[in-house]
Amino acid sequence: MSETITPYQDKDATKKAQVADMFNNISKTYDFLNHFLSLGIDIIWRKKAINELKKDQPQLILDVATGTGDFAFEALSILKPKKIIGVDISQGMLDIAQQKIDKRQLGDKFEIKLGDSEKLPFEADAFDAVTVAFGVRNFENLEVGLADIHRVLKTGGKAVILEFSKPKAFPIKQLYNFYFAYITPGIGKIFSKDARAYSYLPESVAAFPDGEKFISLMHKAGFKHTKHRPLTFGICSIYTGVK
């Protein structure tokens, strides 16, 4: 595993605590910046990831690191499950998600909980599917988090993980690195008032064990039939595995 990358240079706080603080700080501008910085492509990525579950027709889904709920809302629309439960360590992000749930009157379909993605507050073998969109990169202990996702899945259940990856082909790699290193933190500072949060983004992506390295970690956690699907020149990837 790579070195631990944290949002803030606070040696007295765990990565988990710093990630929670970061998302609390940027929660009000998170959705806008997500779509703005990705030029809206993140919406397409989410739909592609959710479509990985279409043939499985899961009825109870856990959305780990649910944030403001965008992935879960899209999953409700496409998959029509009986219920989605979203869990996140940031109360600020969950507050935004709850506002959306109330506005759309989806309280019977989408429930949110404050919780640790590496110690999920659920029984084993509880969910038909588990999804994580742009969240595993922020786990303090990736192997522990993957093992707990595996634990709460029913036998035969599928995990779908959407995460940034590192493009390797010229000139996409160079353009991507420049955009992430210089443009993203600048825009993030202007709109979120937390420049460090958007400097952490490229640093955490660079340190993340993507591609086959991540597939190996999924195998170690117990997943079978794993697949890795790069999107948009390798800027993002979908990982799937079955319990």
C-alpha positions in Angstrom: 0.0 0.0 0.0 1.1 3.6 -0.6 1.7 6.1 2.1 -1.3 7.5 3.9 -2.4 10.8 2.3 -4.5 13.0 4.5 -6.6 16.1 3.8 -4.9 18.3 6.4 -1.4 18.2 8.0 -2.7 17.4 11.5 -0.6 14.7 13.1 -3.0 14.5 16.1 -6.0 13.5 14.0 -6.6 10.3 12.1 -7.2 10.3 8.4 -10.8 9.3 9.1 -11.4 12.4 11.3 -9.7 14.7 8.8 -11.8 13.3 5.9 -15.0 13.9 8.0 -13.9 17.5 8.7 -13.0 18.1 5.1 -16.4 17.0 3.8 -18.2 18.9 6.5 -16.3 22.0 5.3 -17.1 21.6 1.6 -20.6 20.0 1.8 -22.5 23.1 0.7 -20.5 23.4 -2.6 -19.7 19.7 -3.1 -22.3 18.9 -5.7 -21.7 22.1 -7.8 -17.9 21.5 -7.9 -18.3 17.8 -8.7 -20.2 18.6 -11.8 -18.3 21.7 -12.7 -14.8 20.2 -12.3 -15.7 17.0 -14.2 -17.5 19.0 -16.9 -20.6 16.9 -16.1 -18.9 13.6 -17.0 -19.3 12.4 -13.4 -23.0 12.0 -14.1 -22.3 9.6 -17.0 -19.8 7.7 -14.9 -22.4 7.1 -12.2 -25.0 5.8 -14.6 -22.5 3.4 -16.1 -21.6 2.1 -12.7 -25.2 1.7 -11.7 -26.0 -0.2 -14.9 -23.5 -2.9 -13.7 -26.3 -3.9 -11.3 -29.2 -3.9 -13.8 -29.3 -7.6 -14.5 -28.9 -8.4 -10.8 -32.0 -6.4 -9.8 -30.9 -5.8 -6.1 -33.8 -4.9 -3.8 -31.8 -3.7 -0.8 -28.7 -1.7 -1.6 -26.1 -0.2 0.7 -24.4 3.0 -0.6 -21.1 3.5 1.3 -19.7 7.0 1.5 -23.0 8.2 0.2 -22.2 11.9 0.6 -25.0 14.1 -0.6 -26.8 11.1 -2.1 -26.4 11.7 -5.9 -25.3 8.1 -6.6 -28.1 6.6 -4.5 -30.8 8.9 -6.2 -29.5 7.8 -9.6 -29.6 4.1 -8.5 -33.2 4.5 -7.3 -34.2 5.9 -10.6 -32.5 3.3 -12.7 -32.7 0.1 -10.6 -36.0 0.7 -8.8 -35.0 -1.2 -5.6 -37.2 -1.5 -2.6 -34.7 0.5 -0.5 -31.3 2.1 -0.4 -29.4 2.8 2.8 -26.6 5.4 2.6 -23.8 5.6 5.2 -21.2 8.4 5.5 -18.8 9.8 8.2 -19.7 13.4 7.3 -22.8 14.8 9.0 -22.5 17.9 6.8 -22.8 15.8 3.7 -25.7 13.8 5.1 -27.5 17.0 6.0 -27.5 17.9 2.3 -28.6 14.4 1.4 -31.5 14.6 3.9 -32.7 17.9 2.4 -32.8 16.2 -1.0 -34.7 13.2 0.4 -37.3 15.4 2.0 -37.7 17.6 -1.1 -38.2 14.5 -3.3 -40.4 12.8 -0.7 -38.2 9.6 -0.9 -37.9 8.9 2.8 -39.5 5.5 2.4 -37.0 4.5 -0.3 -33.7 6.2 0.8 -32.5 6.2 4.4 -29.2 7.7 5.6 -27.0 6.9 8.6 -23.9 8.4 10.1 -21.3 5.7 10.2 -17.8 4.4 9.6 -17.3 2.7 6.2 -14.6 0.5 7.8 -17.0 -0.7 10.6 -20.4 -0.7 9.0 -23.3 -0.6 11.4 -25.1 -3.6 9.8 -25.4 -7.3 10.3 -23.5 -9.7 8.0 -25.2 -10.9 4.8 -27.7 -8.1 4.9 -27.5 -6.5 1.4 -28.1 -7.6 -2.2 -25.6 -5.0 -3.4 -23.1 -2.5 -2.1 -22.0 0.6 -4.0 -19.2 3.1 -3.4 -18.8 6.1 -5.6 -15.5 8.1 -5.2 -15.2 6.9 -1.6 -12.8 4.0 -1.2 -9.9 6.4 -1.9 -10.7 8.1 1.4 -10.7 4.9 3.5 -8.1 5.0 6.3 -7.6 1.3 5.9 -8.6 0.1 2.4 -8.3 -3.6 3.2 -10.4 -3.3 6.3 -13.1 -1.3 4.4 -13.3 -3.8 1.5 -13.5 -6.7 4.0 -16.4 -5.1 5.8 -18.2 -4.4 2.5 -17.8 -8.1 1.8 -19.1 -9.0 5.2 -22.4 -7.1 4.8 -23.1 -8.5 1.3 -25.3 -11.5 0.9 -23.7 -14.6 -0.7 -24.0 -13.9 -4.5 -24.3 -10.2 -3.8 -22.3 -7.7 -5.9 -20.1 -4.8 -5.0 -19.8 -1.9 -7.5 -17.0 0.6 -6.8 -16.5 3.8 -8.9 -13.2 5.6 -8.3 -10.7 7.9 -10.0 -7.7 6.2 -11.6 -4.6 7.3 -13.3 -4.6 7.5 -17.2 -1.4 6.2 -18.7 -1.6 7.3 -22.4 0.0 10.4 -23.8 -1.3 13.2 -23.9 -4.3 12.4 -21.6 -1.9 11.6 -18.7 -0.1 14.9 -19.0 -3.4 16.9 -19.4 -5.0 15.1 -16.5 -2.1 15.7 -14.2 -1.9 19.4 -15.0 -5.7 19.9 -14.5 -5.7 18.0 -11.2 -2.5 19.7 -9.9 -3.2 23.3 -10.9 -6.8 23.9 -12.1 -8.7 21.8 -9.6 -7.2 23.3 -6.3 -7.6 26.9 -7.7 -11.3 26.5 -8.6 -11.9 24.6 -5.3 -10.4 27.4 -3.3 -12.6 30.0 -5.0 -15.9 28.2 -4.5 -15.4 26.1 -1.4 -13.0 28.3 0.6 -11.0 25.1 1.4 -8.1 24.9 -1.0 -6.6 22.0 0.9 -9.6 19.8 0.2 -9.0 20.1 -3.5 -5.2 19.7 -3.3 -5.9 16.5 -1.3 -8.0 15.2 -4.3 -5.1 14.7 -6.8 -2.8 13.6 -4.0 -5.2 10.9 -2.9 -5.8 9.7 -6.5 -2.0 9.5 -7.1 -1.6 7.4 -4.0 -4.6 5.1 -4.7 -3.7 1.5 -5.8 -5.8 1.5 -9.0 -6.3 -1.1 -11.7 -5.0 -4.6 -11.1 -3.6 -3.5 -7.7 -7.1 -2.7 -6.5 -8.5 -5.9 -8.0 -5.9 -7.8 -6.0 -7.1 -6.1 -2.8 -10.7 -7.1 -3.7 -9.6 -10.8 -4.1 -7.8 -10.6 -0.7 -11.1 -9.4 0.9 -12.9 -12.4 -0.5 -14.5 -11.1 -3.7 -14.8 -13.4 -6.8 -15.5 -12.7 -10.5 -13.8 -9.4 -10.2 -13.7 -7.0 -13.1 -12.0 -3.7 -13.9 -13.5 -1.3 -16.5 -11.6 1.9 -17.2 -13.8 4.9 -18.3 -12.9 8.1 -20.3 -9.3 7.2 -21.2 -8.7 5.8 -17.7 -9.6 8.9 -15.7 -12.1 6.8 -13.8 -12.7 3.1 -13.3 -15.5 0.7 -12.3 -14.6 -2.3 -10.2 -17.0 -5.1 -9.6 -16.9 -8.2 -7.4 -19.2 -10.9 -6.1 -19.4 -12.5 -2.7 
